[in-house]
Amino acid sequence: MQEGNNASANGCGKIRSGTQNEAALLALMEKTGYSMVQENGQRKFGGPPPGWEGPPPPRGCEVFVGKIPRDMYEDELVPVFERAGKIYEFRLMMEFSGKFIGVCVSLDNCRLFIGAIPKEKKKEEILNEMKKVTEGVVDVIVYPNATDKTKNRGFAFVEYESHRAAAMARRRLIPGTFQLWGHAIQVDWADPEKEVDEETMQRVKVLYVRNLMMSTTEDTIKAEFNKFKPGAVERVKKLRDYAFVHFFHREDAVAAMSVMNGKCIDGATIEVALAKPVNKESTWKQHFNGQISPISESLLGFPNKEDGHQKSIGKPGLSVRLNGQHGPGPSEVERCTYPFFPGIKLTPISMYSLKSSHFSSAAMHLDYFCNKNNWTPPEYYLYSTTSQDGKILLVYKVLIPSIADGSQSYFMPDKLCTTVEGAKELAAQFTLLHLGKHENFS
């Protein structure tokens, strides 16, 4: 269990003296038999508890508790959380102010995203280098460049043996103070892979095919996957250097996955796996931290609840429902604001040091996404036409020079807007969908 100790000194309750605090903690240890040590800015209680036999609890057994008042310590907190069950380990950390606690499942992430890697570096070189500068490295995941398979995409995922090892590595690889191969690198937590229950996966009859050549066509893919059983493939949807192969029957999809994984198509060695279905509504809204506006949803053609149906946008099966409002109300805006008190210290930062969840604007999100993939910023080109009733209608074309190729030189939605802001937001959202954002951070 991780805890953030977050209230200011004049927050909830009465603050104890150092002597009182020490006495209370010693009494807790004597009563429970747990040990307590302090390391790396946090105090660890237990881990393992007295009499524990066997391995530590598996991943998924840890929760994070935030906004703990500063004047509360283990002697008060441990009894509260022991009501839910036996505690294996309890770690207490100090942060900023707050009064109400929040509890959620700890992600226990063991994977880091490393960006701005020289594109000529191979997996073995990256793996060896990461093992030199950090501890607990298990594996490195590197994807070939979409247009040049001899190079990487400028980023990699590093898998560590534990969340603690990954956290220590992230602390060591602080952007701006650490370099690899003479280059400043970008470091962040990798977005956790979405878990899909086994029952759902047992019904999947779509394959996800990665590392295709940009020039490989959907017809070629269909022909290759039909070789082991003619007519088994229903359809193929290709997006840049990856594709989704839909089969009529699940057993054919499973058999094709076994046969085709590692095969060569048009000179590229492909990777094949069962496609993971996700809740498209929640996934799309998670890209914008749940703050995608109803106006943006309507621009993309998302139907109102009263419509009684959903409309496909961009990708097969991708649909979202509109909440029936015309814009965020005052209460929604207020939830995004906090009081600015005199004397609060402000630190200048780059927006690229933030996480994608900090952006509610699709245009900002696309700019961030391009930077994280070491691409040039998106370029927007505005076009107009006149509607039948005389209104000026606008649409943007989006060009990302780093990934432009003969088959896809630009991205442009199939809807027009009456405002410049709406047209840009729609174009950015459309581009994110067609880039298959989830693929680079899975």
C-alpha positions as CSV (number, residue, x, y, z in Angstrom):
1,M,0.0,0.0,0.0
2,Q,1.4,3.4,-1.0
3,E,0.3,6.5,0.8
4,G,0.8,10.2,0.0
5,N,1.1,12.3,3.1
6,N,-0.3,15.6,1.7
7,A,-1.8,18.1,4.1
8,S,-0.1,21.3,5.1
9,A,1.1,21.8,8.7
10,N,-1.9,23.8,9.6
11,G,-4.3,21.3,8.0
12,C,-6.6,18.7,9.8
13,G,-6.2,18.0,13.5
14,K,-3.5,18.8,16.0
15,I,0.1,18.3,15.1
16,R,2.1,16.1,17.5
17,S,5.6,16.8,18.7
18,G,8.5,14.7,17.5
19,T,8.7,12.9,20.9
20,Q,5.0,12.1,20.8
21,N,5.2,10.8,17.3
22,E,8.2,8.6,18.0
23,A,6.5,7.1,21.1
24,A,3.3,6.3,19.1
25,L,5.3,4.6,16.3
26,L,7.3,2.6,18.7
27,A,4.1,1.4,20.4
28,L,2.7,0.4,17.1
29,M,5.7,-1.7,16.2
30,E,5.7,-3.4,19.6
31,K,2.0,-4.2,19.3
32,T,2.2,-5.5,15.8
33,G,5.7,-6.9,15.5
34,Y,6.2,-5.1,12.2
35,S,9.5,-3.5,11.4
36,M,9.9,0.0,10.0
37,V,12.7,1.4,7.9
38,Q,13.2,4.7,5.9
39,E,14.6,4.7,2.4
40,N,14.4,6.7,-0.8
41,G,12.1,9.4,0.7
42,Q,9.5,7.0,2.1
43,R,9.0,5.1,5.3
44,K,8.3,1.4,5.0
45,F,6.2,-0.5,7.5
46,G,6.3,-4.3,7.2
47,G,7.0,-6.0,3.9
48,P,6.9,-8.8,4.9
49,P,4.8,-8.8,8.1
50,P,5.8,-11.0,11.0
51,G,5.3,-14.7,10.3
52,W,4.9,-14.3,6.6
53,E,5.8,-17.3,4.5
54,G,6.0,-17.6,0.8
55,P,6.5,-15.0,-2.0
56,P,5.1,-11.4,-1.8
57,P,1.5,-10.8,-2.9
58,P,1.1,-10.7,-6.7
59,R,0.6,-7.6,-8.8
60,G,-2.8,-6.0,-8.3
61,C,-2.8,-6.3,-4.5
62,E,-1.6,-2.8,-3.9
63,V,-3.6,0.5,-3.6
64,F,-2.5,4.1,-3.6
65,V,-4.0,6.4,-1.0
66,G,-3.6,10.2,-1.6
67,K,-4.2,13.4,0.2
68,I,-3.4,12.1,3.7
69,P,-3.3,14.9,6.3
70,R,0.2,15.7,7.4
71,D,-0.5,15.2,11.1
72,M,-1.6,11.5,10.6
73,Y,1.0,8.7,10.9
74,E,1.2,5.0,10.8
75,D,-0.2,4.5,14.3
76,E,-3.5,6.1,13.2
77,L,-3.5,5.0,9.5
78,V,-2.6,1.3,9.9
79,P,-5.6,0.4,12.1
80,V,-7.9,2.1,9.6
81,F,-6.7,0.1,6.6
82,E,-6.4,-3.1,8.6
83,R,-10.2,-3.2,8.7
84,A,-10.0,-4.2,5.0
85,G,-7.6,-7.0,5.5
86,K,-4.1,-8.0,6.5
87,I,-1.4,-5.5,5.4
88,Y,1.7,-6.9,3.8
89,E,3.5,-3.6,3.4
90,F,2.7,0.1,4.1
91,R,4.8,2.9,2.6
92,L,4.3,6.5,3.7
93,M,5.5,9.5,1.5
94,M,5.3,13.3,1.9
95,E,3.8,15.5,-0.7
96,F,1.5,18.6,-1.0
97,S,-1.6,19.8,0.9
98,G,-5.1,18.3,1.0
99,K,-7.8,17.1,3.4
100,F,-9.8,14.3,1.8
101,I,-8.2,10.9,1.0
102,G,-8.6,9.1,-2.3
103,V,-8.0,5.4,-2.9
104,C,-7.5,3.6,-6.2
105,V,-5.8,0.4,-7.4
106,S,-2.0,1.0,-7.8
107,L,-1.0,0.4,-11.4
108,D,2.2,-1.4,-10.3
109,N,3.8,-0.4,-13.6
110,C,7.1,-2.0,-14.5
111,R,7.6,-0.4,-17.9
112,L,9.2,2.9,-18.9
113,F,8.9,4.9,-22.1
114,I,12.3,6.1,-23.4
115,G,12.1,8.7,-26.2
116,A,14.6,10.6,-28.4
117,I,16.7,7.4,-28.9
118,P,19.1,7.6,-31.9
119,K,17.2,5.8,-34.7
120,E,20.2,3.7,-35.8
121,K,20.5,1.9,-32.5
122,K,19.5,-1.8,-32.4
123,K,17.6,-3.6,-29.7
124,E,20.8,-5.2,-28.3
125,E,22.6,-1.9,-28.1
126,I,19.6,-0.3,-26.2
127,L,19.3,-3.3,-23.9
128,N,23.0,-3.3,-23.0
129,E,23.0,0.5,-22.4
130,M,19.9,0.4,-20.2
131,K,21.5,-2.4,-18.2
132,K,24.6,-0.3,-17.6
133,V,22.8,2.7,-16.3
134,T,19.8,1.1,-14.5
135,E,19.2,-2.0,-12.5
136,G,16.6,-4.7,-12.9
137,V,16.2,-4.5,-16.7
138,V,14.3,-7.5,-18.0
139,D,13.7,-6.6,-21.6
140,V,13.6,-3.8,-24.2
141,I,10.8,-3.5,-26.7
142,V,11.8,-1.7,-29.9
143,Y,9.7,-1.2,-33.0
144,P,11.1,-0.7,-36.6
145,N,10.6,2.6,-38.3
146,A,7.5,2.6,-40.5
147,T,9.4,3.7,-43.6
148,D,12.9,2.3,-43.0
149,K,12.9,-1.1,-41.3
150,T,16.7,-0.9,-40.6
151,K,16.0,1.9,-38.1
152,N,14.0,2.2,-34.9
153,R,11.2,4.7,-34.3
154,G,13.2,6.9,-32.0
155,F,11.7,5.4,-28.8
156,A,11.7,2.1,-26.8
157,F,9.9,0.5,-23.9
158,V,12.1,-0.8,-21.1
159,E,10.6,-3.6,-18.9
160,Y,11.9,-3.9,-15.3
161,E,11.6,-6.8,-12.8
162,S,9.5,-4.8,-10.4
163,H,7.6,-1.5,-10.1
164,R,10.3,-0.3,-7.6
165,A,13.1,-1.0,-10.1
166,A,11.2,0.9,-12.7
167,A,10.6,3.8,-10.3
168,M,14.3,4.0,-9.3
169,A,15.3,3.9,-13.0
170,R,12.9,6.7,-13.8
171,R,14.3,8.8,-11.0
172,R,17.8,8.2,-12.2
173,L,17.0,9.0,-15.9
174,I,15.7,12.5,-15.2
175,P,15.3,14.4,-18.5
176,G,17.7,17.3,-18.9
177,T,20.3,15.8,-16.5
178,F,21.0,12.4,-18.1
179,Q,22.1,11.5,-21.6
180,L,22.5,8.3,-23.6
181,W,24.9,8.2,-26.5
182,G,25.5,11.9,-26.1
183,H,21.8,12.7,-26.5
184,A,19.2,14.0,-24.0
185,I,16.5,11.5,-23.7
186,Q,12.8,11.6,-22.7
187,V,11.6,9.3,-19.9
188,D,8.1,8.7,-18.7
189,W,5.9,5.8,-17.4
190,A,4.6,3.7,-20.3
191,D,0.8,3.7,-20.6
192,P,-0.3,0.5,-19.0
193,E,-1.7,-2.1,-21.4
194,K,-5.5,-2.4,-21.2
195,E,-6.5,-5.7,-19.6
196,V,-9.3,-7.7,-21.4
197,D,-11.1,-10.5,-19.6
198,E,-10.5,-14.1,-20.8
199,E,-14.1,-14.6,-21.7
200,T,-14.0,-11.7,-24.1
201,M,-10.7,-12.8,-25.6
202,Q,-12.2,-16.2,-26.3
203,R,-14.6,-14.6,-28.8
204,V,-12.0,-12.5,-30.7
205,K,-11.7,-13.4,-34.4
206,V,-9.6,-10.4,-35.5
207,L,-5.8,-10.5,-35.7
208,Y,-3.5,-7.5,-35.1
209,V,-0.6,-7.5,-37.6
210,R,2.4,-5.2,-36.9
211,N,5.6,-4.2,-38.7
212,L,4.2,-4.3,-42.3
213,M,5.8,-2.3,-45.1
214,M,4.2,1.0,-45.8
215,S,3.8,-0.2,-49.4
216,T,2.0,-3.5,-48.6
217,T,-1.6,-3.4,-49.7
218,E,-4.7,-4.7,-48.0
219,D,-5.1,-7.1,-50.9
220,T,-1.6,-8.5,-50.4
221,I,-2.3,-9.0,-46.7
222,K,-5.6,-10.8,-47.4
223,A,-4.0,-13.1,-50.0
224,E,-1.2,-14.0,-47.6
225,F,-3.5,-14.8,-44.7
226,N,-5.8,-16.7,-47.0
227,K,-3.0,-19.1,-48.1
228,F,-3.4,-21.5,-45.2
229,K,-7.2,-21.7,-45.8
230,P,-8.7,-20.0,-48.9
231,G,-11.7,-17.8,-48.1
232,A,-11.0,-17.6,-44.3
233,V,-10.4,-13.9,-44.2
234,E,-13.5,-11.6,-44.2
235,R,-11.7,-8.3,-44.6
236,V,-8.5,-6.4,-43.9
237,K,-8.1,-2.9,-42.6
238,K,-4.6,-1.5,-42.9
239,L,-3.4,1.7,-41.2
240,R,0.2,2.8,-42.0
241,D,2.5,-0.2,-41.1
242,Y,-0.1,-2.3,-39.2
243,A,-3.4,-3.9,-40.0
244,F,-6.4,-5.7,-38.5
245,V,-7.3,-9.0,-40.3
246,H,-10.9,-10.0,-39.7
247,F,-11.8,-13.7,-40.0
248,F,-15.2,-15.3,-40.5
249,H,-14.5,-17.9,-37.7
250,R,-12.4,-17.7,-34.5
251,E,-10.7,-21.0,-35.0
252,D,-9.3,-19.8,-38.4
253,A,-8.0,-16.6,-36.7
254,V,-6.2,-18.6,-34.0
255,A,-4.7,-21.0,-36.6
256,A,-3.6,-18.1,-38.8
257,M,-1.9,-16.4,-35.9
258,S,0.2,-19.5,-35.2
259,V,1.1,-19.9,-38.9
260,M,1.8,-16.3,-39.8
261,N,3.6,-14.9,-36.8
262,G,7.2,-14.3,-37.8
263,K,6.5,-14.7,-41.5
264,C,7.9,-12.3,-44.2
265,I,5.6,-10.2,-46.3
266,D,7.1,-7.9,-48.9
267,G,10.5,-8.1,-47.1
268,A,9.2,-7.3,-43.6
269,T,9.0,-9.8,-40.7
270,I,5.6,-9.4,-39.2
271,E,4.3,-9.9,-35.7
272,V,0.8,-11.3,-35.3
273,A,-1.4,-11.4,-32.2
274,L,-5.1,-11.5,-31.3
275,A,-6.5,-8.0,-31.4
276,K,-7.7,-6.8,-28.0
277,P,-11.2,-5.4,-28.0
278,V,-11.6,-2.3,-25.8
279,N,-14.4,-0.1,-24.6
280,K,-14.2,2.4,-27.4
281,E,-16.1,5.1,-25.5
282,S,-13.9,5.0,-22.4
283,T,-10.7,4.6,-24.4
284,W,-11.4,7.7,-26.6
285,K,-12.4,9.8,-23.6
286,Q,-9.3,8.7,-21.7
287,H,-7.1,10.2,-24.4
288,F,-8.4,13.6,-23.3
289,N,-8.6,12.8,-19.5
290,G,-12.4,12.6,-19.7
291,Q,-12.7,16.2,-20.8
292,I,-13.5,15.9,-24.5
293,S,-16.3,18.4,-25.0
294,P,-19.7,17.6,-26.3
295,I,-19.2,20.1,-29.1
296,S,-16.1,18.1,-30.2
297,E,-18.1,14.9,-30.0
298,S,-20.8,16.3,-32.2
299,L,-18.3,17.6,-34.7
300,L,-17.0,14.0,-35.2
301,G,-20.6,12.8,-35.8
302,F,-21.2,11.2,-32.4
303,P,-25.0,10.8,-32.1
304,N,-27.2,12.2,-29.3
305,K,-28.6,9.6,-26.9
306,E,-32.0,10.3,-28.3
307,D,-30.9,9.1,-31.8
308,G,-31.1,5.5,-30.6
309,H,-28.0,4.4,-32.6
310,Q,-24.3,5.0,-32.9
311,K,-22.3,6.0,-35.9
312,S,-18.9,4.6,-37.0
313,I,-16.0,7.2,-37.2
314,G,-12.7,6.3,-38.8
315,K,-12.1,2.9,-37.4
316,P,-14.5,-0.1,-37.7
317,G,-16.6,-0.4,-34.6
318,L,-15.3,2.8,-33.0
319,S,-18.2,4.8,-31.6
320,V,-19.0,7.2,-28.7
321,R,-22.3,8.5,-27.4
322,L,-23.0,12.2,-26.9
323,N,-24.2,13.3,-23.5
324,G,-26.9,15.5,-24.8
325,Q,-25.4,18.8,-23.6
326,H,-24.1,21.7,-25.7
327,G,-21.1,22.6,-23.7
328,P,-19.5,22.3,-20.3
329,G,-21.5,23.9,-17.5
330,P,-20.0,26.2,-14.8
331,S,-19.6,23.3,-12.4
332,E,-17.4,21.4,-14.9
333,V,-15.2,24.4,-15.4
334,E,-14.9,24.9,-11.6
335,R,-13.7,21.3,-11.1
336,C,-10.6,22.2,-13.3
337,T,-9.6,25.2,-11.3
338,Y,-7.8,25.7,-8.0
339,P,-7.2,28.8,-5.9
340,F,-3.9,30.6,-6.4
341,F,-2.6,31.7,-3.0
342,P,0.0,34.5,-2.6
343,G,3.5,33.0,-2.2
344,I,2.9,29.8,-4.2
345,K,6.1,28.9,-6.0
346,L,5.8,28.5,-9.7
347,T,8.3,26.4,-11.7
348,P,8.7,26.9,-15.5
349,I,8.3,23.7,-17.4
350,S,7.9,22.5,-21.0
351,M,4.4,21.1,-21.9
352,Y,6.3,18.0,-23.3
353,S,7.4,17.1,-19.7
354,L,3.7,16.6,-18.8
355,K,1.6,13.5,-19.5
356,S,-1.0,13.1,-22.2
357,S,-3.8,13.2,-19.6
358,H,-3.1,16.9,-18.9
359,F,-4.5,17.9,-22.3
360,S,-8.2,18.3,-23.1
361,S,-7.6,19.9,-26.5
362,A,-7.1,17.4,-29.4
363,A,-4.7,19.9,-31.1
364,M,-2.4,20.1,-28.1
365,H,-2.7,16.3,-27.7
366,L,-1.6,15.8,-31.3
367,D,1.3,18.1,-30.9
368,Y,2.4,16.2,-27.7
369,F,2.0,12.9,-29.4
370,C,4.2,14.0,-32.4
371,N,6.9,15.2,-30.0
372,K,6.9,12.0,-28.0
373,N,7.4,10.0,-31.2
374,N,10.3,12.4,-32.2
375,W,8.3,13.6,-35.2
376,T,8.1,17.1,-36.6
377,P,5.1,19.1,-35.4
378,P,1.8,18.8,-37.3
379,E,1.1,21.4,-40.0
380,Y,-2.4,22.7,-40.5
381,Y,-3.8,23.9,-43.9
382,L,-7.1,25.7,-43.9
383,Y,-9.7,25.4,-46.7
384,S,-13.2,26.8,-47.1
385,T,-16.4,26.3,-49.1
386,T,-19.9,27.8,-49.0
387,S,-23.0,25.9,-47.8
388,Q,-26.3,26.0,-49.6
389,D,-27.6,28.6,-47.1
390,G,-24.6,30.8,-47.7
391,K,-22.5,29.9,-44.6
392,I,-18.7,29.8,-44.8
393,L,-17.7,26.2,-44.0
394,L,-14.1,25.4,-43.0
395,V,-11.9,22.3,-42.9
396,Y,-8.2,21.7,-42.1
397,K,-5.8,19.3,-43.7
398,V,-3.2,18.0,-41.3
399,L,0.3,17.1,-42.6
400,I,3.0,15.5,-40.4
401,P,6.2,15.7,-42.5
402,S,8.1,13.1,-40.6
403,I,5.6,10.3,-41.5
404,A,4.3,11.5,-44.9
405,D,4.6,8.9,-47.6
406,G,3.0,8.2,-51.0
407,S,0.0,6.4,-49.6
408,Q,-0.9,8.9,-46.9
409,S,0.3,12.4,-47.4
410,Y,-2.2,14.2,-45.2
411,F,-5.2,13.7,-42.9
412,M,-8.6,15.5,-43.5
413,P,-11.9,14.8,-41.8
414,D,-15.1,14.3,-43.9
415,K,-17.0,17.1,-42.0
416,L,-16.9,20.9,-42.2
417,C,-17.2,23.4,-39.4
418,T,-18.4,27.0,-39.1
419,T,-15.5,28.1,-36.9
420,V,-11.7,27.9,-37.2
421,E,-11.3,26.5,-33.7
422,G,-13.9,23.8,-34.4
423,A,-12.3,22.9,-37.7
424,K,-8.8,22.6,-36.1
425,E,-10.0,20.5,-33.2
426,L,-11.9,18.2,-35.5
427,A,-8.9,17.7,-37.8
428,A,-6.6,17.0,-34.8
429,Q,-9.1,14.4,-33.4
430,F,-9.4,12.8,-36.9
431,T,-5.6,12.6,-37.2
432,L,-5.2,11.0,-33.8
433,L,-7.7,8.3,-34.7
434,H,-6.1,7.4,-37.9
435,L,-2.6,7.4,-36.5
436,G,-3.8,4.6,-34.3
437,K,-2.4,6.3,-31.1
438,H,-2.8,3.2,-29.0
439,E,-0.4,1.2,-31.1
440,N,2.7,3.2,-30.1
441,F,2.0,3.0,-26.4
442,S,0.7,-0.5,-26.0
